[in-house]
Amino acid sequence: MGNSNSHKRPGCSNKVEHWSLIQATPVTGVLQSCSYGRWIKTQRTICGYADYADFTTCRESRRRCGVLAKPDTTCGRYFVPSFKSKSELQIVEKQKWYIGNFKLPRVPVPDPQWVRHSQHNRNRRECSVVAYNNGLVVVQINTNRYYLSPKFYILDIETSQVIGHFLMFYHCRRWYECYISTNKHRILLRPDSLTRVVALPDNYLLENVYINPDTNYSSLSVGTIPPIFRAHVVTFNALAGDNRIVMAYQKDLEIRSVETWDILYGVQNLELPTNIQQMKSSPLGDFIALRCVHPVHCKEYSVNVIALLNFRTLDILFKVDVCGCYWPVSEVINLQVFPYFSPGEASISLMKNCTYHRKVVTYKLPIPRLNLQYLCRRAILHLTNYRDLSKLPLPKKIIAFLQAKAVMNKDKPL
C-alpha cells in the first residue's frame, strides 16, 4: 500500500550522472523526485545515501507508543536488542548484518522487599536501543513490571565492550530520550515526549553511574536535562561542540551551555507556520532541519512543514510542505527518519505523502565551507560507497573526517 510507481522515471542511472546533476542544479533546487519504493531499491544509492540508515523498518513499536514525532537519536539506524540468557544481551542490525553479544555486569539496585519475592515480575524484561552515535550505543532495560528504576548500559558495538552503566529513578514508568554528543564526551537523558504534556513535576534522578576506566571513554560524563526544559526540542551539533546544546521552544532557537544551561545566543520567532517539534543536525553541523507538526499528539495532522536552517547564521534557507494523505505504514518512518542528510551533505531527502502514492524528493544543499577539504569530502562520499571508506588508501585521520567522526579545521594540517 502506498508503493505505487511514479509516472516520471528518474533521469540518472549512476552516481556520476547524479553528481553532474548536482553541479548543474541551483542551490536548494530539486534534484530528484521519485516513488518511495523506487528510491529504497535503487535511487538512494545513486543519490549517495549508501550508509547504514534503515528507511524500511517501522519505528512505532508496541512498547513505545504515543507521540509519533519522536527525535531520531539513532542516526536513522535500527537495532533490535534481545536477551540470549539472563545476563547476555544480543544486538542485531539488519542493514549491516551485524550481530553482537554483550555480557552485562550486574547493577546493584536497592529493590524493595516485596519486589524480591515477586519472581514473575523480576523476569519480565523489556529492552530498547535509545541512542547511537559512531559506534556508541545506549540500551535501556526495564527490569520488571512494577519497579520504576530502569537500567542503562553503554556499549561499544565496534569493539563489543561494555563501557558503563547507570540507573534512573522517576515517579512513573517511562522510556527515555537519550542524546549522545558529537565527540561522545557527554550523554544526556530525560523522560520521553509523553511527559511534555503531564502536569506533574518531573523529579528524575541519576544513580550508580559507572564508566570503565580501562576503555577509551574514561572522560565520558552522563547527565540529565533539567525538568524545566521538558517541552524543549533538543539536539547536539558538531560545530557547537560537546559543551553546548541546541534547543528549540515553540518558534525560538537557542544555543545553551550544558554546564550552566545559560543561553549563549539564539534567534526568536522564526518564520514558521507552527511550533518546532523535531530537530536534526547534519553530520558536520552546518545545517539543521526543523520539523513543524500540528497537532503533534494526533496522527491526522494538518500541518507538516520541513525548514532547513544554516547553523552559522541561523537563517532559513527554504521550507517544504510535506503534509499529505496519511499512510499507516510509512508515516512513522516519515516522522522519525526523514528528513535525512546525505553523508556528504550535498543533498537532503524528504518524504511526501501524496494522495495515492509516496514520493521522496531530494534537494541540493549549498556549500557552507569554501575549502578544499569540504569540497573533496562531498565528492568522495557521493562517488564512493560509504561502507567501503575504510578500504581507501588514506590516513586514519582523513577517514575519520570522511565518516564525520572528527571535524577537521582547515587551519590545522591533516
Secondary structure in CASP SS format (residue, H / E / C, confidence):
PFRMAT SS
TARGET T0000
AUTHOR 0000-0000-0000
METHOD secondary structure of the structure
MODEL  1
M C 1.00
G C 1.00
N C 1.00
S C 1.00
N C 1.00
S C 1.00
H C 1.00
K C 1.00
R C 1.00
P C 1.00
G C 1.00
C C 1.00
S C 1.00
N C 1.00
K H 1.00
V H 1.00
E H 1.00
H H 1.00
W H 1.00
S H 1.00
L H 1.00
I H 1.00
Q H 1.00
A H 1.00
T C 1.00
P C 1.00
V C 1.00
T C 1.00
G C 1.00
V E 1.00
L E 1.00
Q E 1.00
S E 1.00
C E 1.00
S E 1.00
Y H 1.00
G H 1.00
R H 1.00
W H 1.00
I H 1.00
K H 1.00
T H 1.00
Q H 1.00
R H 1.00
T H 1.00
I H 1.00
C C 1.00
G C 1.00
Y C 1.00
A C 1.00
D C 1.00
Y C 1.00
A C 1.00
D C 1.00
F C 1.00
T C 1.00
T C 1.00
C C 1.00
R C 1.00
E C 1.00
S C 1.00
R C 1.00
R C 1.00
R C 1.00
C C 1.00
G C 1.00
V C 1.00
L C 1.00
A C 1.00
K C 1.00
P C 1.00
D C 1.00
T C 1.00
T C 1.00
C C 1.00
G C 1.00
R C 1.00
Y C 1.00
F E 1.00
V E 1.00
P E 1.00
S E 1.00
F E 1.00
K C 1.00
S C 1.00
K C 1.00
S C 1.00
E E 1.00
L E 1.00
Q E 1.00
I E 1.00
V E 1.00
E E 1.00
K C 1.00
Q C 1.00
K C 1.00
W C 1.00
Y E 1.00
I E 1.00
G E 1.00
N E 1.00
F E 1.00
K E 1.00
L C 1.00
P C 1.00
R C 1.00
V C 1.00
P C 1.00
V C 1.00
P C 1.00
D C 1.00
P C 1.00
Q H 1.00
W H 1.00
V H 1.00
R H 1.00
H C 1.00
S C 1.00
Q H 1.00
H H 1.00
N H 1.00
R H 1.00
N C 1.00
R C 1.00
R C 1.00
E E 1.00
C E 1.00
S E 1.00
V E 1.00
V E 1.00
A E 1.00
Y E 1.00
N E 1.00
N C 1.00
G C 1.00
L E 1.00
V E 1.00
V E 1.00
V E 1.00
Q E 1.00
I E 1.00
N E 1.00
T C 1.00
N C 1.00
R C 1.00
Y C 1.00
Y C 1.00
L C 1.00
S C 1.00
P C 1.00
K E 1.00
F E 1.00
Y E 1.00
I E 1.00
L E 1.00
D E 1.00
I C 1.00
E C 1.00
T C 1.00
S C 1.00
Q E 1.00
V E 1.00
I E 1.00
G E 1.00
H E 1.00
F E 1.00
L E 1.00
M E 1.00
F E 1.00
Y C 1.00
H C 1.00
C C 1.00
R C 1.00
R C 1.00
W C 1.00
Y E 1.00
E E 1.00
C E 1.00
Y E 1.00
I E 1.00
S C 1.00
T C 1.00
N C 1.00
K C 1.00
H C 1.00
R E 1.00
I E 1.00
L E 1.00
L E 1.00
R E 1.00
P E 1.00
D C 1.00
S H 1.00
L H 1.00
T H 1.00
R H 1.00
V H 1.00
V C 1.00
A C 1.00
L C 1.00
P C 1.00
D C 1.00
N C 1.00
Y C 1.00
L E 1.00
L E 1.00
E E 1.00
N E 1.00
V E 1.00
Y E 1.00
I E 1.00
N C 1.00
P C 1.00
D C 1.00
T C 1.00
N C 1.00
Y C 1.00
S C 1.00
S C 1.00
L C 1.00
S E 1.00
V E 1.00
G E 1.00
T E 1.00
I C 1.00
P C 1.00
P H 1.00
I H 1.00
F H 1.00
R C 1.00
A C 1.00
H C 1.00
V E 1.00
V E 1.00
T E 1.00
F C 1.00
N C 1.00
A C 1.00
L C 1.00
A C 1.00
G C 1.00
D C 1.00
N C 1.00
R E 1.00
I E 1.00
V E 1.00
M E 1.00
A E 1.00
Y E 1.00
Q C 1.00
K C 1.00
D E 1.00
L E 1.00
E E 1.00
I E 1.00
R E 1.00
S E 1.00
V C 1.00
E C 1.00
T C 1.00
W C 1.00
D C 1.00
I E 1.00
L E 1.00
Y E 1.00
G E 1.00
V E 1.00
Q C 1.00
N C 1.00
L C 1.00
E C 1.00
L C 1.00
P C 1.00
T C 1.00
N C 1.00
I E 1.00
Q E 1.00
Q E 1.00
M E 1.00
K E 1.00
S E 1.00
S C 1.00
P C 1.00
L C 1.00
G C 1.00
D C 1.00
F E 1.00
I E 1.00
A E 1.00
L E 1.00
R E 1.00
C E 1.00
V E 1.00
H E 1.00
P C 1.00
V C 1.00
H C 1.00
C C 1.00
K C 1.00
E C 1.00
Y C 1.00
S C 1.00
V E 1.00
N E 1.00
V E 1.00
I E 1.00
A E 1.00
L E 1.00
L E 1.00
N E 1.00
F C 1.00
R C 1.00
T C 1.00
L C 1.00
D E 1.00
I E 1.00
L E 1.00
F E 1.00
K E 1.00
V E 1.00
D E 1.00
V C 1.00
C C 1.00
G C 1.00
C C 1.00
Y C 1.00
W C 1.00
P C 1.00
V C 1.00
S C 1.00
E H 1.00
V H 1.00
I H 1.00
N H 1.00
L H 1.00
Q H 1.00
V C 1.00
F C 1.00
P C 1.00
Y E 1.00
F E 1.00
S C 1.00
P C 1.00
G C 1.00
E C 1.00
A C 1.00
S E 1.00
I E 1.00
S E 1.00
L E 1.00
M E 1.00
K E 1.00
N E 1.00
C C 1.00
T C 1.00
Y C 1.00
H C 1.00
R E 1.00
K E 1.00
V E 1.00
V E 1.00
T E 1.00
Y E 1.00
K E 1.00
L C 1.00
P C 1.00
I C 1.00
P C 1.00
R C 1.00
L C 1.00
N C 1.00
L H 1.00
Q H 1.00
Y H 1.00
L H 1.00
C H 1.00
R H 1.00
R H 1.00
A H 1.00
I H 1.00
L H 1.00
H H 1.00
L H 1.00
T C 1.00
N C 1.00
Y H 1.00
R H 1.00
D H 1.00
L H 1.00
S H 1.00
K H 1.00
L C 1.00
P C 1.00
L C 1.00
P C 1.00
K H 1.00
K H 1.00
I H 1.00
I H 1.00
A H 1.00
F H 1.00
L H 1.00
Q C 1.00
A C 1.00
K C 1.00
A C 1.00
V C 1.00
M C 1.00
N C 1.00
K C 1.00
D C 1.00
K C 1.00
P C 1.00
L C 1.00
END
